[in-house]
Structure formats: structure tokens, C-alpha cells
Amino acid sequence: MLSQDGYIRITPEEMVNTPLIHLISGLDQEEDKDHSLGATQTCIAGYTEWVSDQPPVITVGWDWRLDSESGELRYLRTSAPRSNIMFVDDQHVDLGPARTEAILEKIINALSWQRVVHCIITQRYQ
């Protein structure tokens, strides 16, 4: 249920059992760089947003960057999640923003979001 303060209060277990659907992903605009000096390092970075498909709608988004330092391309989350969730314990007491963020980061890290974002980005920016 949506609270007066805009949060959807759920337990972490309820969140794990709530399917998230990809809503949108995109690339961030790269800063204009002076290319007269030759080759310059670039960073491919973007954002992704996911939602639940049942009311009240849960929204979760985060920033990412494409990393190639290991020799293969990997999508890495680079920001804390943005969401309308406040996790609560079994007694329905708020866990607070910091604990909610930490738990949500673990949930996101367990998702297979990288493959979905890669497909969307390559289709969108052909």
C-alpha cells in the first residue's frame, strides 16, 4: 500500500518475490572533450529503470557504466538505487533509508539486469 509519504512499505522478502519488469534504459550524454589532443578516454554510461506490474507500482532505478578493464565488457552498477520502497521488518517498523538502500543493492546485484540492459541499449542505439 502506498503511504502518505510516497513510500511503498514492504519486507525484503516481499520485494524478492515481486517480479520487476524493465521499463527503460538509456545512455548518458558524454561531455564534449577537446579531441585536438588526440585520443581521449571515453566512458559509456547510462541508466535503467524497472517497475512492478501490480499496484501499487514499485519503481527501482540505478546508473551503470560499461567496463572493459577485465578484457571483456561488463555492465557495472555505479549508483545507489533510486526507489519508492521503504523496507520494514516483520513488525512493520521502517528499516530506514540506509538499510533499505543496502538491502535493495543486494537484491539488484542478484538480478540478471545486465543482459536485459545490453539488449535494450544495442537495439536502441543501432
C-alpha positions in Angstrom: 0.0 0.0 0.0 1.2 3.5 -0.8 1.9 5.5 2.3 1.2 9.2 2.8 4.9 10.0 2.4 5.0 8.3 -1.0 6.8 5.1 0.1 5.6 1.6 -0.6 6.4 -0.3 2.6 7.2 -3.9 2.2 9.5 -6.5 3.7 12.7 -7.5 1.8 11.1 -11.0 1.3 8.1 -9.4 -0.4 10.4 -7.5 -2.7 12.4 -10.6 -3.7 9.1 -12.2 -4.6 7.9 -9.2 -6.7 8.8 -9.5 -10.3 10.4 -6.4 -11.8 9.9 -5.5 -15.5 12.3 -3.4 -17.5 10.8 0.0 -18.2 13.6 2.0 -19.9 17.3 2.2 -20.2 19.4 4.8 -22.0 22.8 6.2 -22.4 24.1 9.3 -20.6 25.3 12.2 -22.8 29.1 12.3 -22.8 30.8 15.5 -22.1 32.3 17.4 -25.0 36.0 16.8 -25.0 38.8 18.5 -26.8 39.8 16.0 -29.5 42.6 18.1 -30.9 44.9 16.5 -28.4 44.5 13.0 -30.0 42.8 10.0 -28.5 40.8 10.6 -25.3 39.4 8.1 -22.9 35.7 7.7 -23.0 33.1 6.3 -20.7 30.0 4.6 -21.8 27.4 5.0 -19.0 23.7 5.1 -18.6 20.6 4.5 -16.5 18.0 1.8 -16.2 14.5 1.8 -14.6 12.4 -1.2 -13.6 8.8 -1.4 -12.3 6.5 -4.0 -10.8 3.3 -4.8 -12.8 0.8 -4.7 -10.0 -0.4 -1.8 -7.9 1.0 -0.1 -6.0 3.8 0.2 -8.6 7.3 -0.3 -7.3 9.9 1.7 -9.1 13.6 1.0 -9.0 16.4 2.6 -11.0 20.1 2.9 -11.0 23.1 4.2 -13.0 25.6 1.9 -14.7 28.8 2.1 -16.8 30.3 -0.3 -19.3 33.6 -1.6 -18.0 36.2 -3.3 -20.2 39.2 -3.3 -17.8 39.0 -7.1 -17.3 39.2 -7.7 -21.1 35.5 -8.3 -21.5 32.6 -5.9 -21.5 30.7 -5.8 -18.2 27.8 -3.6 -17.0 28.5 -2.3 -13.5 26.0 -0.6 -11.3 27.6 2.8 -10.3 24.9 4.4 -8.1 22.7 3.7 -5.2 19.3 2.6 -6.3 16.5 5.1 -6.6 13.2 3.8 -5.4 9.9 4.4 -3.8 10.4 1.5 -1.4 10.9 1.6 2.4 11.7 -1.8 3.8 10.0 -2.8 7.0 10.6 -5.6 9.5 8.2 -8.3 10.5 6.6 -5.8 12.9 6.1 -3.3 10.1 8.7 -0.9 11.6 10.7 1.0 9.0 14.3 -0.2 8.5 15.3 3.3 7.5 16.8 4.7 4.2 20.3 3.4 4.7 19.3 -0.2 5.5 16.7 -0.1 2.7 19.4 1.0 0.2 21.8 -1.6 1.3 19.3 -4.4 1.0 18.0 -3.1 -2.3 21.6 -3.1 -3.6 21.9 -6.8 -2.8 18.6 -7.6 -4.5 19.7 -5.6 -7.6 23.1 -7.3 -7.7 21.4 -10.7 -7.7 19.2 -9.8 -10.8 20.3 -10.6 -14.3 19.8 -7.0 -15.3 23.0 -6.7 -17.4 21.8 -8.9 -20.2 18.5 -7.1 -20.5 20.1 -3.7 -20.5 22.7 -4.8 -23.1 19.9 -6.0 -25.4 17.9 -2.8 -25.0 20.9 -0.5 -25.4 22.2 -2.2 -28.5 18.7 -2.2 -30.1 18.0 1.5 -29.1 21.3 2.9 -30.3 22.0 0.9 -33.5 
